[in-house]
């Protein structure tokens, strides 16, 4: 059974990984094989996204605000929220984010992720 806390926790774990140098390793394990990520700069495949994570500086802080969940099936959900994050020496980043998770082999995998800067 899909619980909102499952996907919120998965999203927090992903953000937390991105505050370290282990972000790509985390997403290597938690991205679906055919995952896509959509940013204002374009749509990325799983491979593109992992390369981008490897080359980006870690976030120094993040907040997930007002998370909301749509249960599509017991094994698929859409999480939407506002994010506030910052990298050292850079302006604060604010975005509306949506992430689609699918359950596979007792794990939640990120299948789609979209960010719209505010």
N, C-alpha and C positions, 0 to 999 in steps of 0.2 A: 504494500500500500504506500502510495506517495504521500509523504508528509511535507508541508512547507519547510519545516526546519531542515529536512534533508538537503534540499536544493540551496537554501540560504547558507548552510554550513559548507556545502561544496563550493559555492561562489567565494565565501570568505577564505577557504583554504587556498583557492587559486590566487586570490589577491595577495594573501600572505606569502605564498611562494614567490610572487613577483616582487616582494620586498627583499628578496635574497638573490643570491646568484644561482639558486636552484630552480628558478621558474621554468626553464625549458624542460628540465628533468621531470618536474611535476606534470606539465602539460603533455609530455611524451606519453605518460601513463594515463592521463585523464581526458584526452581528446579522442573523439570517435574517429575511426579510420577515414571517413569521408567528411570530416568537419570542415566548416567554412566560418570565416570571420569577416564581417563587413564594417569597414571604417570609411570616413569621408574620403580617404585616399584610394579606396577600392576594396575589392573582395579578395580575400586570401584563402588559399587552400591550407590544409593542415600543415604541409611542409613549409609553405610561405610563412605561416604564423609562427611555427617553431623557430625558423631562421630569424624572424623579427624579434621574438622574445630573447633569443640568444644575444642579439646585437644591441638591445636596449639597456639603458641604465636601470637598475632596480628602483622601484618606487620607495620613497622614504615613509609615506603614510597613505592611508586610504580609509574611507568611511563608506558603508553601504547604507543608504537612507531610504526609508519608505518602501521596503521590498514588497512586491505583490506577486502572487502565483496564479497561473491558470493551469489546471490539471487537464491535459489533453487525453491521456489514458493513465491507468495505474503505473505505467512504465515510461511516461513522457510528460514533461512539464515545461512551462515557459515562466521564467523568473524575470521580472522587470523592476528596475529601481533607479534611483539617482545615485551617482557616485561623486565623491570629492576625493581627489588624490593629489599627491605632489611628489615630484622628484627633487632632490637636493639642487638648489640654485636655480630652479625653474618656477614659473608661475603655477599657481594652483590649477588643476584640471577638474572641470565639472562636466558631467555627461549624463544623459539618460541611456541606460544600458538594458539590453534584453539578452537572455541566455536560454537556449533550449537544451534540456538534458534528456538523455535516454538511459534507461536501466539495462545493463548487460552484465550477466554473470555476477550479480550482487554488487555491482558498482554503478555509480552515476557517471556517465560520460558526457562531456560537452560536445554537442553536435553542431550548434550554431551560436554565434555571439555577435552582437551588433552594438556599436557605440555611436551616439549622436551627441557631439559636444554642445553644451548649453551656451 
